[in-house]
């Protein structure tokens, strides 16, 4: 078994790490990453027994336990995150426009506090849990579904009686996309806790203003701010999170099983305990102030190197990167894994009265979506999903090591 930074393997990640995270983590690092909560292991199609170190599919999210999600219901309409040090309003209430979401932050007095703010995308994403299940957008029955957020929070799926889809449960953040989506539309990065994704949501659609749920946050103003240090050996340490990263990426794309093997076999900077990052670890290094359109770069700090690619429209762009996190459907289908877009979040959109689709930046550089773990991308020439998300399958890899992580035995 490979050595990791923790001193011992753990048999019950939740029990062991709950004690650590509640009493130590928030006090030691300003930007502690909360674990995804994905304890079930998956192959390329379905759930499997947790792989051992010499098994296929070892190195995925479930093989590494981090700071277990730990929340305290304060019984006053607020919830404290014992890992990050952030406090949240508990009930998102009805959907509001983006302008209303911003304006109501300064007026919020939940729990008797007056310093509430609209969260950044990194703050809000700290609440995502990947023990949730991705519903069929056409479904209208939520009985067998599980949202991507802890049940200490009030949550509502979209209401079909209001002509909404089940997946219409988008939450607002203060993070605006520095470029635009959907052919020049100003957009905001939001989290959808119904389907487990980050997307750039247009603030004004062709029909009306976008409407979103809102959870306000207070405390730990340093959360989400990276402190990168170049170690001079091909690695970058983030002193805010305690994680160390490859300075370069893999340079080539690969499918998900090969990405797991690539990470587990990597030797770099004198270390061999590299792993494929989980979704929340990888999202922590996205730089939402940068984009290909505005900076000619990937959405990442220039201390890192990102391999340029030509995208599906033959234009200069940057890759998406695999995580070790499986994106499970409500049906139990486990054929997709999570990736983060460091280049444009492209999709094939067909607008009303148009004769053909257009390849557009539909979700933004910094979006989080999912791809089939294996297969031939040419089978998805028109993309998939409501916005025709491009499918590549052979995504790039940027490995990580360190942090409050131990191998789950």
WOWORA-V10215 format. One record per helix or strand of 2 or more residues. SS is the DSSP state (H for helix, E for strand). FROM is the first residue (numbers start at 0). LEN is the number of residues. Records with the same first field share a line. If there is no record, write none. Layout:
SS->FROM-LEN + FROM-LEN
//
This chain:
H->12-16 + 60-3 + 97-8 + 109-3 + 120-5 + 159-3 + 255-9 + 278-5 + 291-4 + 376-4
E->40-2 + 46-2 + 63-2 + 70-3 + 77-4 + 86-3 + 95-2 + 116-2 + 169-2 + 186-6 + 196-6 + 210-3 + 215-3 + 227-3 + 234-4 + 242-4 + 307-3 + 315-3 + 319-7 + 335-6 + 345-4 + 357-4 + 367-5 + 394-2 + 399-3 + 405-3
//
